Amino acid sequence: MSTTPKPHQEPDALPTRYLVGIGVVCVVVGIVAVIGSGLPARPPVRAGAPHEVPTTQEVQLFDEPARGLEAQSVQRAELNEYRWVDRDAGVAQIPIDRAIDIVVEESR
């Protein structure tokens, strides 16, 4: 005879009360969430005199991006020109496209 205990057999039926309880809790949480999401996050604006709207002279929408574009165009121009960096040392700048071509030719 073997003294090994029998494994525990799970019940054949689902715990109905437990599942119904979980379902009820989910429905209640869902209802509270829907009602809570309908509440305004801030008080509504009262009807009355409109807020002051700034004039176009007070608002400068494109000031910063324009400065960035100017800097980029200056950098691009510097990359595409021949100039002396240090004439006494014999150091010159050449356009970036020409420099890339030279490096590719030398690496072959």
C-alpha positions as CSV (number, residue, x, y, z in Angstrom):
1,M,0.0,0.0,0.0
2,S,1.1,3.4,-0.9
3,T,1.0,6.2,1.7
4,T,1.1,9.0,-0.9
5,P,-1.7,11.5,-0.4
6,K,-4.2,12.0,-3.2
7,P,-3.9,15.3,-5.0
8,H,-6.5,18.0,-4.3
9,Q,-9.4,17.9,-6.8
10,E,-10.7,21.3,-7.8
11,P,-14.5,21.7,-7.7
12,D,-16.3,21.1,-11.0
13,A,-18.5,24.2,-10.6
14,L,-17.5,27.8,-10.8
15,P,-17.9,29.9,-7.7
16,T,-21.0,31.8,-8.9
17,R,-21.3,34.1,-5.9
18,Y,-17.7,35.2,-6.3
19,L,-18.0,35.9,-10.0
20,V,-21.2,37.8,-9.5
21,G,-19.6,39.9,-6.8
22,I,-16.7,40.8,-9.1
23,G,-19.1,41.7,-11.9
24,V,-21.1,44.0,-9.6
25,V,-17.9,45.7,-8.4
26,C,-16.8,46.3,-12.0
27,V,-20.1,47.8,-12.9
28,V,-20.1,50.1,-9.9
29,V,-16.5,51.3,-10.7
30,G,-17.5,51.8,-14.3
31,I,-20.5,53.9,-13.4
32,V,-18.5,56.0,-11.0
33,A,-15.8,56.5,-13.7
34,V,-18.4,57.6,-16.3
35,I,-20.1,60.0,-13.9
36,G,-16.7,61.4,-12.7
37,S,-15.5,62.0,-16.2
38,G,-18.5,64.1,-17.0
39,L,-17.7,66.6,-14.2
40,P,-16.0,69.8,-15.4
41,A,-12.3,70.0,-14.5
42,R,-12.6,73.8,-13.9
43,P,-15.5,76.2,-13.5
44,P,-17.2,77.3,-16.7
45,V,-16.4,80.7,-18.1
46,R,-19.2,83.1,-17.3
47,A,-20.8,85.0,-20.1
48,G,-19.9,88.6,-20.2
49,A,-17.3,90.9,-21.7
50,P,-14.8,89.0,-23.9
51,H,-11.2,88.7,-22.8
52,E,-8.7,91.1,-24.2
53,V,-7.2,89.8,-27.4
54,P,-3.6,90.9,-28.0
55,T,-2.9,92.8,-31.2
56,T,-0.5,91.4,-33.8
57,Q,2.1,93.9,-32.7
58,E,2.1,92.4,-29.2
59,V,2.4,88.8,-30.4
60,Q,5.6,87.7,-32.2
61,L,4.8,84.1,-33.3
62,F,7.7,83.5,-35.6
63,D,10.6,85.5,-34.0
64,E,12.6,82.5,-32.7
65,P,12.3,80.1,-35.6
66,A,13.4,82.9,-38.0
67,R,16.5,83.4,-36.0
68,G,17.3,79.7,-36.2
69,L,16.8,79.7,-39.9
70,E,19.2,82.6,-40.3
71,A,21.8,80.8,-38.3
72,Q,21.3,77.7,-40.4
73,S,21.7,79.5,-43.7
74,V,24.9,81.2,-42.4
75,Q,26.3,77.8,-41.4
76,R,25.3,76.3,-44.8
77,A,27.0,79.1,-46.6
78,E,30.2,78.6,-44.5
79,L,30.2,74.9,-45.4
80,N,30.1,75.7,-49.2
81,E,32.9,78.3,-49.5
82,Y,36.6,78.4,-50.0
83,R,38.5,80.5,-47.5
84,W,41.7,80.6,-45.5
85,V,41.5,79.4,-41.9
86,D,45.2,80.2,-41.2
87,R,47.1,81.5,-44.2
88,D,50.5,81.5,-42.5
89,A,50.1,77.8,-41.6
90,G,48.7,77.0,-45.0
91,V,45.3,75.8,-43.7
92,A,42.3,76.4,-46.0
93,Q,38.7,75.5,-45.9
94,I,37.1,73.9,-48.9
95,P,33.4,73.1,-49.6
96,I,32.1,70.1,-47.7
97,D,31.0,68.3,-50.9
98,R,34.5,68.6,-52.3
99,A,36.0,67.4,-49.0
100,I,33.8,64.3,-49.0
101,D,34.8,63.5,-52.6
102,I,38.5,63.8,-51.6
103,V,38.0,61.5,-48.6
104,V,36.2,58.9,-50.7
105,E,38.9,59.0,-53.4
106,E,41.6,58.5,-50.8
107,S,39.9,55.6,-49.1
108,R,39.8,53.6,-52.4
